[in-house]
Amino acid sequence: MNTTAASAVQSIDWLAIAPPTLTAVVGLVVLVADLFLAERHKPLLGWVSIAGLAVAGLSLLPLRGADKATFCLVSDGDVCSYVADDFTVAIQLLVLGGALLTALLSLHTVAEQKLPAGEYWFLLLSSAAGAALLPASRDLATLVIALEVASLPAFALVGLRRDDRRSSEAALKFFLSSVAATAVTLLGVSFVYATTGSMHVARVADSLTHVDPRLETLAQTGVALTLIGFAFKTAAVPFHFWVPDTYVGAPLPIAAYLSVIGKAVGFTGLIVVTVRAFPSYADVWGPATAVLAALTMTVGNVAALRQRPEHARSAVRLLAWSSVGQAGYLLVPIAAAGYADSTADAEHAIGATVAYALMYAAVNLGAFAVVALVAHAATRPGTSTGLRLTDHRSLYATRPLAALALGFFLLCLAGLPPGVIGLFAKVAVFSTVVDAGLGWLAVVMAVNVVIALYYYLQWTAALFRAPTPAEAPATAAPGQPAASTSDTAADSGAPSGPGPEAGALAVRTAAPAGEHARATDATADGARPRVPASLTATVVLTTVVGVALSGAPQLVLHFASGTLF
């Protein structure tokens, strides 16, 4: 009796669970510290959060190639709830690295928009902890819990600007769509459990190979509903409707976070349930994922193509629709895995998705960082000036390094040199669909790459356009407001009549992005405002990572040809 009791005691591998655990612990520390810190010391919470994410990221180093597992069944040590294999480490690197860059991007936003610092950093770290837990989850219950821990704090982050109607609306749309996705996922998981009698991914995969014929329909329904739930999380069409308004209404760093980490969470869960839990039902999820991929990339790219440059927040909206299109590319290798002849071939296909996701995370966060930099230089908090595509016109004339960085990020997303890493990532994805024999999906992807080239190159070309006289900075005598135009004032949400405020807005919207009139920290003689160091650091870090990856594109081939599980 004592022997049985002793054998039931679980030993926890603390090194294996260190990345999500450290992130969660730092989040709790920040929340408690917020109660005791004076208001003037609240910026320290941001730096503590950044340090915590950096330490959590460093804890991944001992896990490379270790293939650790913990929380295993006493009766079967090979069936575990938490596995730290190469796949887990790669996704955790993406999540923690993306969260770190988001935290850097957030430092000035929290102070500038007067967001509650303690709540902001606690919610961000909590969401990152859930996202880091998800790739290691190897039972369906832990998978759903990790998914919700990553998602629930994100709702609050989107709606944290309590006095902004657009932010509240975005949070509500995000919340309702995510709740619907969770409900569908839980229903699907319950059907799978009723069919197999197990929650562990390994046992589910084994049980689904010999399902009782009377339960076959229940099993197929459970698989389909689980896939639909994760399709919501990945913003796959037709479950994408929440994306544009949510990104536009959220604080800019949170929009960047959702575009990268939010997608990583959805795709990770989708990969685990399809390739690891439901391989015997590849004939169900393979064709379904292929159709989702085709629809998602097409709708996303066509919608991005239709964005009007002069509309308020058009730059953020274009990046939102672009992220939907990119989600379609990320779905392609998962669809190809459904047509693979063996488990090894399916896992090789998944490597292309991971490689593409790592590339996309770095350059998309960089693009958001440059948009935030331009917006900071051009506007007061809460206005849309600086977030329009027209505000980036002739950016090279005033901020050449920012223009070069944004141009590089856009070319990476388009898959054109010098964004070599983007080209290699697209080739790796394209090769998986060709090897799977999905010729029609390869054609759809090729057409969409051409569509995306148009709007990426259009934005890139605008950055380097020579400024015209109409775009030159307007100057006025000291104490005399500049002339106002009703259409520019209306686009900025200001009164259309003359007056000092309308005149100042006219100067901001008429000038190039780098030379708009400064509402916050510009000097009276029109000197360039000081860019926050955290914004500069984010742009520099993402540029360095993008350039380094472009200099070593064989990393994509390494992921695409290796077995991560």
N, C-alpha and C positions, 0 to 999 in steps of 0.2 A: 504494500500500500504506500509506504514511504517512497519506494523507488518510483512508482507511477507518478506520485505527486512531484517528485524531484524532476522527472523527465519532462513534466509539463511546464516547467519554468522556462520562459523565453530569455535568451541572451540577445541583447540589442547591439548591433554593430554601429556604434556611434559615429565612426568615420564615414560609413556609407550614407547615413542620414544627415550628415553635417550641413550640406548646402541649404536645404529648406529649413532646418532647425535653427541655424545661426540667423537666417533672415527673419524668422518669426520672433526669435528672442530679442533681436535688435528692435523690432517693431514694438514689442512690449516695453522695452527700456525707454524708447522715445515717448510712448504714450504716458508712462509714469513720470518721466522727467518733465514733460510739458506742464504737469500740475504744480511743479515747484519753481520753474524758471520764470524770471521776470520777463516782461514783454521784450525788452531790449536785447535779451539773450536768446530769444526764440530762434534766430538764424542758426545757432549752434546745432539745433535738431537736424537740420538739413545735412550738415557736415558729418554728424554722427551716423545718419542713414547711409550716406555715401561710403563712409569707412566700413560700416557693417556689410554692405553689398560687396565691397572690394574683398573683405576677409572671406565672405561666403564664396566668392568666385575663386579665391586662392585655394579653398578647401577642395576644389575639384582636381587639383594637381595629383594628389596621391591616388585618385580613383581611376586614372587613365590606365586602361587595360587590366584593371583589377577584377572586374566581374564579381562584385560583392553582392550578397543578398541577405536580407534579414526579415524578421516577422514571418518565419516559415511554419508550415504545419508540423506538429510533433510527430504525426504518423507518416509524414512524407517530407523529408527535408528538401526535396527538389521543387516543392510547390510553395512559393513565397509571395508575400504581398508587396514587398519592396525589393527591387533589383536595380543595382547601379552598374549597368553595362555601358558599352560605348555609346549606344543610342541615348541612354539617360544622360551621360556626361555631355554629349554634344548639345542636346536640347537645354540642359541646365546652363551651359555656357552661353547659349543664345539668350535665355531668360534673364540670367543675372547680369550679363553684359548689357542687354537692352534696358534693364531696370536701372543700372548704374548711369547710363547715358541719359535716361529720362530724369533721374534725380538731379544730374548736373543741369539739364535744361530747365528744371523746375525751380532752381534756387531763386532766380530773379522774378519768376512768375508769382511765387508765393508772397514775396515781399511787395511786388508792384501792385498786385491785385488784392492784397490784404486778405489772403486766404488763411484760415485757421491752421497754423503750422503743425501743431501736434496731431490733429486729425488727418491732415494731408499726408504727412510722412508715415503715420501708422497705417493708413489705408493702403498706401503705395507698397510698403513692405509686406503687409499681409497678403495683398494680391500677388506679389512676386513670390512669396513663400508657397502659396497654393500652386502657382504656375511651375515652380521648381519641383514640387512634389509629384505633379501629374505624370511626367515621363517615366518615373520610377514605379508607378502604380501597376501592379500586376494582378489585382482583383477588381471586379467591377464596382464594388462598394467604395473602395479607396479612390477609384478613378472618378466617380461622381462627386465624392466629397472634395477632392482636390480641384475639380472643375468649378465647384461652387465657391470654394475659398478664393480661387483666382477671380471669379466673376463678381461676387457680391460687393467687395470693396470698390470695384471699378464703377458700379452704379453711383455710389456716393461721391467718388472723385469727379465724375462727369457733372453732377449737380451741386458741386461744392460752392459755386458762386450763387448764393441764395437770392441775391437781388437781381439776377439776370434771368429774364423769362425764357430766353433761348436755351440757357443751360438747364433749366428745370424741365423744359419740354424734351430736350435730348436725353436727360436721365430717365424720364418716364418711358420714352420709346425703347431705350436700351433695356430697362428693367422688364417691361412687359414682354418683349421679344425673348429675352433670356429666360424668364420664368416659363414661357411656353416651351422653349427648347428643353429646359430641365424636366418639365412634366412629361414631355414625349420621351426623353431619354430614360427616365425612371420607369415609365410604362414598358418600354422595350426591354430594359434590364430585368424587370420582374418577369416578363414572358420567357426570357432566356433562362432565368433561374428556375422557373417552373418546369422548363423542359429538361434542363441538365442537372438540377439539384446542387449546383455549385456556383460560387461567385469567382473563384480563382480562374484566371485567364487560361492557364495550362489545362485545367480539368474541363473547362467549358469547351475548349478546342477539341479535346479528346471525345467528350460526350456527344458533340454535335455530329461526329462522323457516323454514329449509329443511333439515331433518334428513333423512338417508337413511331411507327407510321401514323398512329392516331394523334401524335403531337407535332407532326411535320408542319402543319399550317401555323400552329402557335409559334414554333421555332422561327419560321420564315418571317412571321409578323414581328417577332421580337428583334430579329436582326435588322429588318427594314426600319422600325421605329427608332432603334438606337442610332442608326446611320443618319436619319432625319434630324435627330436631336443634335448631333455633332455638326451637321450641315448648317444649322442655325449659328453655331459658335464660330464656324469658319467664314460666315457671311457669304456662303455659296448661294447663287441664284436658284430658286426664287425666295430664299430666306435672307436676303440682303437689305431689305427695305429700311432697316434702322441705321445703316452705316452713314450715309451722307449727313443727315441731320444730327446724329450723335457726334460725329467728328467736328462739325461746324460749331455746335453748342458747347462742347467740352473745352476746358483750358487747353491751349495748344500742346503742352507736354503730354497731357493725358490722351489727346488725339493720336500723338505719335506712339504712345505706349500701346494703345489699343490696336493700332495698325500693325504692330510688330508682335508684342507679347500676346495680345488677344488672339491673333491668328495662330501663333505658335501653340497656344493651349488647345485650340480646336483641332489643328492638324495632328498634334501629338496624340490626342485621344482617338481621333479617327484611325490613325496608323495602328495603335495598340489593339483596338477592337476588330479591325479588318484583318490585318496580317497575322496577329497573334491569337485572337479569340475566335474569329469566324473564318479561318482559311477554307474550311469545307463548304462554305456558302459563297465562294468567290463568284459563282455564276449568278448570284443575286446582287452583291455589292459592286462587282467589277463593271458591268454595263451601266448600273445606276450612277456610279462615280464618274464614268466617262461622259455621260450625258450632262451631269452637273458641271464638270470641268468645261465642256464646250459652251454651255449656257453662261457660266460665270465669267469666263474670259471675254466672251462676246458682248454681253450686257455691260460689263464694267468698262471696257475700252470704248464702246460706242457712246456711253454716257459721258465719259471723260472727254471725248472728242467734241461733245456738244456744249461744253462749258463756255460761257461768255466771259472774256478776260476782264471786262469792266465791272462785272457784278461784284457786290460785296462778298468778301471771303471766298472768292473764286479759286484762289490758290489752294486753300485747304480743301475745298470741295473737289477740285481736280485730283488732289492726292488721295482723297477718300475713294473716288471712283477708280482711280488707278490701283488702289489696294485691292479692290474687288476683282479687277482684271488680273492682278498678280496672283490672287487666290486661285483663279482658274488654272494658271500654270502649275501651282503647287499641287493641285489635285491630279494633274496628268500622270505622274509616276505612281500614285496610289491606284489609279484606274488600271495602269499597266500591270501592277502587281496582281490584280485580279485575273489577268490572262497569262500569268507566268506558268511555266511547266513544272516548277518545283518551288519549295519554300525558299531555297537559297536564291533563286532568280527573283522571287518576290522581294526578298530583303535587299538585294542589290538595287532594285528599282526604288525602294524607299530611300536609299542613300542619296539619290538624285534630289528628292524632296528636301532632305536635311541640308544638302549643300546649297540648294537654291534659297532655302529659308535663311541660312546664315548670311549669304550675300545680300539678300533683300533687307534683312534687319539692319545691317550696317549702313547701307546707302539710303534707305528710306528714313531712318532716324536722322541722318545727315541732312536730307532735304528739308525735313521739318525744322531742324535747327537753323538753317539759313533763312527759312521763311520767318521764324521767330526773331532772328536778328534784324531782318528788314522791317518787320512790324514794330520792333522796339525803337528803331531809329526814326520811324515815320509817324507814330501815333501816341495818343494817350491810351491808357488801359480802357477797354470796353468799346473802342471805336473799330471800324472795319478797315480803315486806311492802313496800308502796309500788308494786308492779307489778300489783296487782289492781284491777279496776274499782271495787270497794268502797272502795279507798283514796282515790279521787278524789271520793267523796261529800262534799258540803258544802265543797268546796275554796274556793268564793268567800268563805266566812266567815273563812278564815284566810289565803288567798293570792289576793286578788281579781284581781290582774293576771295571774297564771298561769292562773286559771280563765277569764278573759276571752279570753286568747290561745288556750287549748285549745278553748274554745267556738267561736271564730272559725275555727280550723283544721278542726274537725269540720263546721261549716256549709259551709265551702268544699268539703270532700269530698262532702258531701251535695248541693251545688248550690243552697243556699238563701241569700237575703240575710241578713246583710250580706256573705256570701261571694260577691260578685257575679262574681268571676273564675271560681269553680267553676260557677256557673250558665251563664255564657257559654261556657265550655269544653264543658259537656255539650250545649248547644244546637248548637255547631259540630259536634260529633261526630254528634249526632242528624240534623243537616241532610245530612251526607254519605250516611248510610244511606238517607234518604228520597229524595235525588237519584238514588241508584243503583237505586232501585226495589225495595229489600229490605224490603218492608212487614213481613214476619214477624219480621225481626231488630229492626226499630224497635219492635214490640210487646214483644218479649222485653226490650229495653233499658228501655222505659218501666216494665215490671213490676219489673225489678230496681232501678231508681231508687227506686221506692216501698218495696221491701224494705229497701234501704240506709237510707232515711230513718228507719225505725223504730229501728235500733240506734244510728245517729249521734245522733238526737234524744234517745234514752233516756240515752245517756252525757252529752250536753250538759245535759239537765235535771237529772241527778244532781249536776252541778257546782254548781248554784245552789240546791239544796235546803236549806231551813233545818235546821240541826243539831238533832237530837232529844236529850233527856236521856241516852239510852243511848250516844249518840255523843260526848257531852261528854268533854273530857280528864279522865282519872282522876288524882286527886292523892293522895299518900300522905305521911305524916309523914316527916321526914328520917330516913333509916336504916331505914325500915320498908317492905318490898316490897309492891306492890299485889297484890290478889287475882288468882288465875289461873283460867282456864277451860280445860278439856281440849280443847275443839273449836278454840279459837283457837290454842292451842299446837300442836295436831296440824297445822293448816293451814300453820303457819309452819315445821314440821319440828323443833319443839322438844319436850322431854319434857313429858308431860301432867300430871305430878305437881306439887305446890306447890314453891316455892323461889324464890329471887331472880331467876334467869334466866327461869323460866316467868312470874313476875309481871310482869317488864319487858315480855315479849312480849305479855301480855294488855293492858297499857296501850297498846302500840303499835298493836295491831289494833283496840282499842275506840275509839281516838281518831280524829277526822277526819284526812284526809290531811296537812293542814298542821300538825297538832298532835300527831303521834305522838311517843312518847318517843324521845329522841335517844340512839343508841347510840355515836355517834362524837364529835361536836363540840358537843353541847348542854351547857349549864351545869346545875348542880344544881338551880337554882330553876325549870327548865322554860323558859328563854329560847329563842327561835327560833334554830335553827342558821344559820350563815352559808352562803349559797348560793354555790358557786364562781362566780367572775366569768365563766368561759368558758361555763358553763351559761346564765347570765343573758344573755350576749351572743348565744348561739345563738337563744334564744327571742326576743330583741328583733329580731335581724336577720331571722329568718323572718317575724315579725309585720309588720315594716316592708315586706318584699317582698310579702307577701300583701295588705296594705292598699293598697300602691302599685298592684299589679296590679288590685285591685278598683276602684281609682279610675280606671284606664285600661283598661277591658275591650276597647277597640278593638284592643289588641295581639293578642288572640285572633283577631279577624277579619282582622288583617293577616297572620298566619301562615296562617290557613285559606284565604285568598283568593290568596296569593302563590305563586310558583313557587320552591321552595327549591333545586332541583337546577340 
